[in-house]
């Protein structure tokens, strides 16, 4: 039995089973999309355990809300992946927000932060896995701003609404995240960094 999420008929059948709360269909859907979901949640969390918690919470939302997903609107596999991605991003953000209730956010109040030039930087040449390792070292506020803006394409206005922060804070956190990533990159790959930033 192939483990492909590119088979529209199989995905349609699994979603139909999930609408009927069939445990077997839920397990298979989880298995098919676990790696995809984990890849998203890892970008927003510091540890694999935190990512796993977000993934599991995200799938609970998928199973709860699967009746709202309309497979007839678009091509099913790509539209389902998009729908699942949005749920995982929002779940990971919810985890971030719940953590922030228990932490001080002094990084939001830093007065000075580095302004970045618009040219090519060493960050542009990193492989995804290398970037993920660096992103996980950022503070939660910086990591979330960087992921939402740079990787997932949210605007600062959308980030502001979703996180309950000002647009200025979103921009500041993004700038600080990029500056911090550059510092981390200097420590981990000084030669690669020197080749890209003059």
Buried (B, 14 or more C-beta within 10 A) or exposed (E): EEEEBEBBEBBBEBBEBBEEEEEEBBEBBBEBBBEBBBBBBBBBBBEEEBBBBBBBBBBEBBBEEBEEBEBEEEEBBEBBBEBBBEBBBBBBBBBBBEBBEEEEEEBBEEEEBEEBEEEEBBBEBBEEEBBBBBBBBBBBBBBBBBBBBBBBEBEBEBBBEBBEBEBEBBBBBBBBBBBBBBBBBBEBBEEBBEEBBE
